[in-house]
Amino acid sequence: MSTALSGQEAIQLIHNNDFDRILCDLMLQDTTGFDVIEESKTKYTQGQIKNKFVIMTAYSSQQVLENAQKYGCRVISKPFEDIVQTINSICIEQDEA
């Protein structure tokens, strides 16, 4: 497990490692979660992005949901009502969700 404090740090981690799942906040200090996904396209295919990325946000507007759908990513809204259920949903493969 790895963590990043910024979008640029996350991008470097993604390029230098292989992760089963990437939980990415939408609003980062220096960029957005969607920008991190865009940068990940140099390493991952659309299908891999769909299965690896889960976006979490407190701003689940229609525009955010549509943008996430463009990538095939799931969106988890904050605050979490049930942390156990949230963790379980992150671990499920996208094709199963």
N, C-alpha and C positions, 0 to 999 in steps of 0.2 A: 504494500500500500504506500502511496506517495501523496503528498499534498503540495500545492503551490499557493503562493500568496498573491500572485498576479497572473494575468492572462499570458504575458510573455514567458513567465516561468513555466506555466502549464504547457505552452506550445513546445518549449524546449524538452520538458519531460516526455511529452507525447512523441516527439521526434526521436528521442534517445532510448525509449522503452516500449515494451508492448504490454498493453493493459487489456484485461478482460472487459472492464467496465470503466467508463469515465463519467463521473458525476460533476457537472459543471454548472456553477451559478451563472445566471444570465448577466447580472450586473457586476462587473469586476472593476477594480481600481483603474486599470489602464485600457480596457477594451470590453467587449461583450462576449458572452459564451458563444454566440453565433460566429463571431470573428475567430474564436479558437477552433470551432468546427471547420470553418473555411480553410484555415491554415492546415488542418489535419487532412484535407483532401489530397495533399501531396504525398501522404503516407497510406491512407486508407481509402478503400472504395466506398461508394454510396451504401452498399449493403453492410459493410463493416461499420460505417458511421452509424447506421440505423441501429445496429446491435450493441455498439459500444457506448454511445452517448446517451445520457439522461440529463436533461436541463432542469434545474430547480430555480424557482423564482417566486417572488411575492407579487410579481406584476404579470399575471396570466391573462392579459388582454387578448382580444380576438386576433390582433396583429401578431402577438407573440406566438399564439397557438398555430396560426397559419404559417409563420416562418419555421417553427419547429416541424410542422408537417412536411414542409419542403425538404427537410433533411431526413424525415422519417423518425425523428427523435421523440421520445416520450417527454412530457413535461410534468414535473411534480411541483405542486403549489405549496408555498410556505405561508403560514406556519403549518407544521405537520400536526394532524389530528391524532394519529396513531403511529408512533415512531417504528414499532415493530412491523406494522403493515407497510410502511414506507420503505424500510430496509428490504423487506421481502420483495416488494415490487421493483426495486432497483436491481435485484439479483436475477430476476426472471429474464430469460432471453426475449427479445422483442418479438420474434416469430410466435412465441407462446402467449404473449400478452394480448 
